[in-house]
């Protein structure tokens, strides 16, 4: 059995971040293959005529893809 050490996450919950394609708020994060994966919620735009489907604004991104705003 070997221990894998990874650095502390760069971003925290409720922190505003940007990425190619948009911006959003970090909702959660977890270690993944030696780095961190973040669940980012993008802000909702105007509600479409047919209503909301659910969490259609959530994206899962790696730490390397994010920048602090």
N, C-alpha and C positions, 0 to 999 in steps of 0.2 A: 504494500500500500504506500502511495506517495502523496504528499501534500502539495497542492498547487496554490501558490500565493499570487494574488492579484492586487493591484493598487486600489485605493479608496475611490468610490465613484466621484466624478467631477460635478455632477448635477444632483440636486435634491428634489424631493416631492414639492409640488407647488411652485417650482422655479420656471420662469418663462424662458423658452429656448427657441432657436430658429434652425432651419435645415433647408436643403434644396427643396423647394416646393411649398414652403410655408413656415408658420410659427405655431407654437402651442405651449401647453403647460405639462410638465412632467407629473404623471399620476402615480407611477410606480417604476421600480427598476429591480433587476436581479442579475447575478453573475451569469455569464454565458461564454464559454470557450476562452477563458483568460481575459475577458473584457466585461463590459456592462451593457445590458440591453435595457432600453427605456420604453415605457408605454407613454406616448405623448398624445394628449387630447387637443385637437385643433378647435379654435372657436367656431361656433355655429354661425352660418350666414342667415339670410332671411329664410323663413320657413316656406318650403315649397307648397303648392296648392294641394298636393296629395298627402301632406303631413310628413312627420319624421319616421324613419325606419328604426332607429335605435342609435347605437354607438358607431355610426358611420364615420365619425371624425377621429377615430383612434388609429394611431400608427405605431408600429414597433420598430425602433431604430437603435443602432449601435452607437456607442459613445463617440466614435470617430465621425459620425454624421451630424453631430449636434454642435451648436455654438450658443453661448449665453447671450441674452439680449440685454 
